[in-house]
C-alpha cells in the first residue's frame, strides 16, 4: 500500500496496489482517518480482483474544518488533476464531497459511471438474485436512504419482491440490503438480524465480529466487493459483458457455499491477486 501525502494542503490518497490504476472515493472532514481510507481502497481492490482485473483501490481524504474547506478542496483538485488525466486514479464523491465538487477534474464520463448510485442499488439487487435464485414473493428490507436505496427498492420490486424502504436492521425479511457507513452492522446489531441473506449497498458495512455472528446464525453475507461491483465493471471493463449479469453470476456461482460465501469470494479474489502482485495486501476488506 502506498500512502501519497499531498503537499499543497492537508490531504492524502491511499493507493492499495502500488502503481496499478486505482479507483476510489474522496472524503472530506476535519479529520479523515487513514484506516478508513485503506478499508475503502481494499474493497475496490477485491472487487476488481473478483472479476480478473488488474485495478486497485485508491481512496482520498481531505482534512479541513468548514471555514477552510473550499480552499483545501481547490488545492486538492489542482494537485491531483495530473493523476486523473494520466489514468493513474479515477476519483469519485464520498462523505463530505458532492459530485459537483469534482467537476474540474477530467474523465467526467468515466467518473460518472464508476460512482453511479442508481447502478450501485441495482448491483446489490443483482447480487441478491444471485444468492437466492429468485426474488419473486420475497420480502426485501432496505436499511438507509438516498438514491442507492431508492434504486434498490425499484429494482427489487421489478424483480417480484416486496421492498420495505427505510427498514431497521432487525426487520424480519428474506433479504436485508444495508447502506451506511463502514462498520454499521457490528456484532451486537448483527445478533438482531432476522434475514436469510445480507447484501451490502455500500462498502464494508459489516464488521469481522458481525460476520461471525451472522454466520453462526445461518445468515448468508454477500461480500460488499461483489454486491457493489457493477459500476466499477461498467467503467474499467466495459467490454467484459453486462455488469449486472456479471455480478449476478459471480454470486450465483458461490451460492452453494452458504454461510461460507464471503470466504469463498475472498479466496477467489486472492487467487487472482497472486497472479500479478508480489504479495497480498495486508488485511481483508472487512471492517
C-alpha positions in Angstrom: 0.0 0.0 0.0 1.2 3.5 -0.9 0.4 6.5 1.2 0.5 9.6 -1.0 0.6 12.8 1.1 -0.3 15.9 -0.8 1.9 19.0 -0.5 -0.5 21.8 -1.3 -3.0 21.0 1.5 -3.6 18.6 4.3 -4.8 15.7 2.2 -3.8 12.2 1.2 -4.5 9.3 -1.2 -4.2 5.7 -0.2 -3.2 3.5 -3.2 -3.8 -0.1 -2.3 -1.9 -1.9 -5.0 1.2 0.2 -5.7 1.3 1.6 -9.2 -1.8 -0.1 -10.5 -4.5 2.1 -11.9 -6.8 3.0 -9.0 -10.4 3.9 -8.4 -11.9 5.3 -5.2 -13.8 8.0 -3.3 -12.7 11.3 -1.9 -13.9 12.2 1.6 -13.7 15.5 3.4 -13.9 16.2 7.1 -12.0 17.9 9.9 -10.1 14.6 10.3 -10.3 11.8 7.8 -8.9 8.6 9.2 -6.3 6.8 7.1 -7.6 3.4 8.4 -11.0 4.1 6.8 -9.4 5.1 3.5 -7.4 1.9 3.5 -10.5 -0.2 4.1 -12.4 1.5 1.3 -9.5 1.1 -1.1 -9.2 -2.6 -0.2 -12.8 -3.2 -1.0 -12.3 -1.9 -4.5 -9.1 -3.9 -5.0 -11.0 -7.1 -4.1 -13.9 -6.1 -6.3 -11.6 -5.8 -9.3 -9.8 -9.0 -8.5 -13.0 -10.9 -8.2 -13.5 -10.3 -11.9 -9.9 -10.8 -13.0 -9.0 -7.2 -13.4 -5.6 -5.5 -12.6 -7.0 -2.5 -10.9 -6.6 -1.3 -7.3 -8.4 0.9 -4.9 -7.4 4.5 -4.3 -9.2 6.4 -1.5 -8.5 10.0 -0.6 -9.1 12.2 2.4 -9.1 16.0 2.7 -8.6 17.3 6.3 -10.2 20.7 6.7 -12.6 22.5 9.0 -15.7 24.0 7.5 -14.3 27.5 7.1 -11.2 26.2 5.3 -13.0 23.6 3.2 -13.2 25.5 -0.1 -9.6 26.4 -0.2 -8.5 22.9 0.8 -10.7 21.4 -1.9 -9.4 23.7 -4.6 -5.7 22.9 -3.7 -6.5 19.2 -3.6 -8.1 19.3 -7.1 -5.3 21.2 -8.6 -2.7 18.8 -7.3 -4.5 15.6 -8.2 -5.5 16.6 -11.7 -2.4 15.1 -13.3 -3.1 11.8 -11.6 -6.6 11.7 -13.0 -5.6 12.8 -16.5 -2.8 10.3 -16.7 -5.1 7.4 -15.9 -3.5 6.7 -12.5 -6.5 7.5 -10.5 -10.3 7.7 -11.0 -11.9 9.6 -8.1 -15.5 10.0 -7.1 -17.5 11.7 -4.4 -17.6 10.3 -0.8 -18.7 11.7 2.5 -18.4 15.5 2.6 -17.8 15.7 -1.1 -20.5 16.3 -3.7 -20.3 15.3 -7.4 -20.2 19.0 -8.4 -17.1 19.5 -6.2 -15.1 17.3 -8.6 -16.3 19.0 -11.9 -12.9 20.5 -12.7 -11.3 17.0 -12.9 -11.0 15.2 -16.2 -12.5 11.8 -17.3 -16.0 13.1 -16.3 -17.9 10.3 -18.1 -15.9 7.5 -16.5 -16.2 9.1 -13.1 -20.0 9.3 -13.6 -20.3 5.6 -14.5 -17.9 4.4 -11.7 -19.9 6.2 -9.0 -23.4 5.9 -10.3 -25.6 5.4 -7.2 -28.5 4.1 -9.2 -26.3 1.4 -10.7 -25.0 0.6 -7.2 -28.5 0.0 -5.9 -29.3 -2.2 -8.9 -26.0 -4.1 -8.5 -26.9 -5.1 -4.9 -30.3 -6.5 -6.1 -28.4 -8.4 -8.9 -26.3 -9.9 -6.1 -29.4 -10.8 -4.1 -30.8 -12.6 -7.1 -27.6 -14.5 -7.5 -27.7 -15.6 -3.8 -31.4 -16.7 -3.8 -32.1 -17.5 -7.5 -35.3 -15.6 -7.5 -36.9 -12.7 -5.6 -40.4 -13.5 -6.5 -42.6 -13.0 -3.5 -39.6 -12.3 -1.3 -39.5 -9.6 1.4 -36.6 -7.2 0.9 -35.8 -4.8 3.7 -33.7 -1.8 2.8 -31.7 0.0 5.5 -30.6 3.6 4.8 -31.9 6.3 2.4 -30.9 8.2 -0.7 -30.5 7.4 -4.4 -28.9 4.0 -3.8 -31.7 2.7 -1.6 -34.4 4.2 -3.9 -32.8 2.4 -6.9 -32.6 -0.8 -4.9 -36.2 -0.6 -4.0 -37.3 -0.1 -7.6 -35.1 -2.9 -8.8 -36.4 -5.3 -6.1 -39.9 -4.5 -7.0 -39.2 -5.0 -10.7 -37.9 -8.5 -9.8 -41.0 -9.5 -8.0 -40.0 -8.7 -4.4 -41.8 -6.6 -1.9 -39.4 -3.8 -0.8 -39.5 -2.4 2.6 -37.7 1.0 2.5 -36.1 2.7 5.5 -36.3 -0.6 7.4 -34.4 -1.4 10.6 -31.6 -4.0 10.8 -33.9 -6.3 12.8 -36.7 -6.3 10.2 -38.0 -9.8 9.5 -37.3 -10.4 5.8 -35.7 -12.7 3.2 -33.0 -10.2 2.1 -31.6 -7.3 4.1 -30.0 -4.6 1.9 -27.7 -2.4 4.0 -26.5 1.1 3.2 -24.5 3.2 5.6 -21.0 4.0 6.9 -18.4 1.3 7.4 -19.0 -0.9 10.4 -22.7 0.0 10.7 -23.5 -3.7 11.1 -21.4 -4.6 14.1 -21.8 -7.8 16.3 -24.4 -6.6 18.7 -26.7 -5.4 15.9 -25.8 -8.5 13.8 -27.3 -10.6 16.6 -30.7 -8.9 15.9 -30.8 -9.6 12.2 -33.8 -11.7 11.0 -32.9 -12.0 7.4 -31.8 -15.1 5.4 -29.3 -13.0 3.3 -27.5 -9.8 4.0 -26.4 -7.8 0.9 -24.4 -4.5 1.3 -25.4 -1.5 -0.8 -22.3 0.4 0.3 -18.7 -0.6 1.1 -17.7 -2.6 4.2 -20.8 -2.2 6.4 -20.2 -5.5 8.2 -17.6 -5.9 10.8 -15.5 -9.0 11.3 -17.3 -9.9 14.5 -20.6 -9.1 12.8 -19.8 -11.5 10.1 -19.0 -14.2 12.6 -22.3 -13.6 14.5 -24.3 -13.7 11.3 -22.6 -16.9 10.0 -23.2 -18.7 13.3 -26.9 -17.8 13.0 -27.1 -19.2 9.5 -27.3 -15.8 7.7 -25.5 -15.6 4.3 -23.5 -12.5 3.9 -22.7 -11.4 0.3 -19.4 -9.5 0.2 -19.7 -5.8 -0.5 -16.9 -6.1 -3.0 -19.3 -8.3 -5.1 -22.6 -6.6 -4.4 -21.4 -3.1 -5.3 -19.2 -4.1 -8.2 -21.4 -3.3 -11.3 -20.5 0.4 -11.6 -16.8 -0.4 -11.4 -17.1 -3.1 -14.0 -19.0 -1.0 -16.5 -16.3 1.6 -16.2 -12.9 -0.2 -16.1 -14.0 -3.3 -18.1 -16.9 -2.1 -20.4 -16.1 -4.9 -23.0 -16.4 -7.7 -20.4 -20.2 -8.1 -20.7 -23.2 -6.7 -18.9 -22.1 -5.6 -15.5 -25.3 -6.6 -13.6 -25.2 -10.0 -15.2 -21.6 -10.5 -14.1 -22.4 -9.5 -10.5 -25.4 -11.9 -10.5 -23.3 -14.8 -12.0 -20.4 -14.2 -9.6 -22.6 -14.6 -6.6 -24.7 -17.4 -8.1 -21.6 -19.4 -8.7 -20.8 -19.3 -5.0 -24.4 -19.5 -3.6 -23.9 -23.2 -2.8 -21.3 -22.2 -0.2 -24.0 -21.0 2.1 -22.5 -19.1 5.1 -19.0 -19.7 3.7 -19.9 -17.5 0.6 -17.9 -14.5 2.0 -14.7 -16.5 2.5 -15.1 -18.3 -0.9 -15.3 -14.9 -2.6 -12.2 -13.7 -0.8 -10.3 -16.8 -1.7 -11.2 -16.3 -5.4 -10.1 -12.7 -5.4 -6.8 -13.5 -3.7 -6.1 -16.2 -6.3 -6.2 -13.5 -8.9 -4.2 -11.0 -6.9 -1.4 -13.6 -6.5 -1.1 -13.8 -10.3 0.2 -10.2 -10.6 1.1 -9.0 -7.1 4.3 -10.0 -5.3 2.3 -10.3 -2.1 -1.3 -10.0 -1.0 -2.3 -6.6 0.6 -2.3 -6.8 4.4 -5.8 -7.4 5.7 -9.0 -8.3 4.1 -11.9 -6.0 3.2 -13.8 -6.3 6.4 -14.3 -3.5 9.0 
